[in-house]
Amino acid sequence: MQSEPVIAESAYKHGIDSADMVHAFNNAITAFDLGEGFIMLVGPALDATLLEIGYVTSTDAHVIVHAMKARPNYLR
């Protein structure tokens, strides 16, 4: 991913720092299309912890709406 994502307030629910979200977003290792425009990425935080990052695309930006440590179902 090239453009800087926008981070929605909901993405902070699980205590993930914005720098870690952006790093995981920009360095995703896999992506899952969950339908209705929602994409789940798995990528590393700055400390290499794998995160799941959920985002939607608005007319002018990718908007991160979910971020947490990656759950096993996204690590297969």
Residue frames relative to the residue before (quaternion, step in Angstrom):
aa qw qx qy qz dx dy dz
M 1.0000 0.0000 0.0000 0.0000 0.00 0.00 0.00
Q 0.2929 -0.8038 0.4994 0.1369 3.56 -0.89 0.87
S 0.7420 0.4179 -0.2506 0.4604 3.62 0.79 -0.92
E 0.5530 -0.6042 0.4679 0.3319 3.55 -1.19 0.65
P 0.3438 -0.7570 0.5123 0.2153 3.62 -0.68 1.01
V 0.4156 -0.6269 0.5901 0.2935 3.52 -1.36 0.34
I 0.2305 -0.7809 0.5650 0.1340 3.60 -0.98 0.76
A 0.3063 -0.7500 0.5640 0.1599 3.55 -0.71 1.16
E 0.6511 -0.5322 0.3788 0.3864 3.58 -1.17 0.57
S 0.6187 0.5785 -0.3410 0.4077 3.61 1.02 -0.77
A 0.6019 0.5946 -0.3548 0.3977 3.61 1.13 -0.56
Y 0.6565 0.5286 -0.3045 0.4436 3.60 1.20 -0.44
K 0.3709 0.7832 -0.4439 0.2280 3.59 1.31 -0.13
H 0.7739 0.3484 -0.1739 0.4995 3.61 0.97 -0.83
G 0.6068 -0.6365 0.3251 0.3479 3.58 1.23 0.44
I 0.4235 0.6912 -0.4809 0.3341 3.59 1.17 0.41
D 0.4558 -0.6974 0.4977 0.2412 3.56 -0.94 0.99
S 0.5946 -0.6030 0.3963 0.3547 3.59 -1.06 0.72
A 0.6282 0.5319 -0.3491 0.4479 3.63 0.99 -0.72
D 0.6484 0.5034 -0.3129 0.4778 3.59 1.04 -0.74
M 0.6232 0.5387 -0.3374 0.4557 3.60 1.02 -0.77
V 0.6868 0.4821 -0.2821 0.4651 3.56 0.83 -1.01
H 0.6388 0.5205 -0.3334 0.4581 3.60 0.96 -0.80
A 0.6652 0.4911 -0.3007 0.4753 3.60 0.91 -0.90
F 0.6301 0.5394 -0.3203 0.4577 3.58 1.01 -0.84
N 0.7384 0.4375 -0.2265 0.4606 3.57 0.83 -1.04
N 0.7667 0.3145 -0.1622 0.5357 3.60 1.21 -0.45
A 0.1622 0.8330 -0.5130 0.1291 3.57 1.14 0.65
I 0.2718 -0.7674 0.5614 0.1489 3.54 -1.08 0.80
T 0.7889 0.0242 -0.0432 0.6126 3.58 1.25 -0.26
A 0.1529 -0.7780 0.6046 0.0763 3.55 -1.25 0.47
F 0.1423 -0.7628 0.6275 0.0639 3.53 -1.17 0.75
D 0.2603 -0.7375 0.6035 0.1555 3.57 -0.82 1.02
L 0.1481 -0.8326 0.5320 0.0423 3.57 -0.35 1.26
G 0.6073 -0.5945 0.3348 0.4071 3.56 1.28 0.23
E 0.8246 0.2349 -0.2061 0.4715 3.50 -1.36 0.40
G 0.7080 -0.4953 0.2538 0.4348 3.56 1.06 0.80
F 0.5759 0.5820 -0.3792 0.4311 3.61 1.26 0.15
I 0.0793 -0.7895 0.6086 -0.0014 3.56 -0.75 1.12
M 0.1613 -0.7582 0.6240 0.0985 3.56 -1.01 0.88
L 0.1451 -0.7777 0.6096 0.0508 3.55 -0.82 1.08
V 0.1601 -0.7129 0.6619 0.1677 3.53 -1.31 0.36
G 0.1886 0.7741 -0.5803 0.1688 3.52 -0.79 1.07
P 0.5855 -0.6200 0.4025 0.3328 3.57 -1.24 0.35
A 0.4236 -0.6238 0.5935 0.2814 3.52 -1.23 0.68
L 0.7190 -0.4309 0.3067 0.4510 3.60 -1.24 0.06
D 0.7148 0.4077 -0.2541 0.5082 3.62 1.14 -0.55
A 0.5705 -0.6351 0.3297 0.4032 3.59 1.36 0.31
T 0.4031 0.6696 -0.5072 0.3633 3.60 1.21 0.22
L 0.3804 -0.7280 0.5153 0.2446 3.59 -0.81 0.92
L 0.1327 -0.7880 0.6006 0.0263 3.51 -0.91 1.07
E 0.2746 -0.6763 0.6383 0.2447 3.51 -1.31 0.34
I 0.1031 -0.7861 0.6094 -0.0093 3.52 -0.87 1.09
G 0.1218 -0.7939 0.5936 0.0510 3.57 -0.61 1.14
Y 0.0587 0.8119 -0.5782 0.0562 3.55 -0.87 0.91
V 0.2186 -0.7068 0.6540 0.1579 3.47 -1.41 0.37
T 0.3568 -0.7172 0.5520 0.2318 3.56 -1.23 0.38
S 0.2124 -0.7429 0.6216 0.1283 3.53 -0.82 1.03
T 0.7554 -0.3905 0.2575 0.4589 3.58 -1.24 -0.07
D 0.8290 0.1974 -0.0867 0.5160 3.60 1.06 -0.63
A 0.8045 0.1888 -0.1053 0.5533 3.63 1.19 0.05
H 0.4302 -0.5944 0.5935 0.3307 3.51 -1.40 0.24
V 0.1380 -0.8003 0.5813 0.0502 3.59 -0.83 0.98
I 0.2762 -0.7488 0.5827 0.1529 3.57 -0.60 1.18
V 0.0792 -0.8220 0.5640 0.0012 3.57 -0.68 1.13
H 0.7803 0.1959 -0.0910 0.5869 3.60 1.29 -0.26
A 0.1411 0.7722 -0.6125 0.0930 3.58 -1.02 0.82
M 0.2477 0.7383 -0.6022 0.1760 3.55 -0.94 0.96
K 0.6581 -0.4419 0.3862 0.4716 3.56 -1.30 0.09
A 0.5471 -0.6524 0.4185 0.3161 3.55 -0.93 0.94
R 0.3363 -0.7288 0.5687 0.1799 3.54 -0.96 0.96
P 0.6935 -0.5228 0.3084 0.3881 3.59 -1.16 0.61
N 0.6476 0.5402 -0.3420 0.4145 3.62 0.96 -0.73
Y 0.6904 0.4251 -0.2859 0.5108 3.63 1.21 -0.27
L 0.6517 0.5320 -0.3068 0.4451 3.59 1.28 -0.06
R 0.4162 0.7184 -0.4707 0.2986 3.62 1.18 0.22
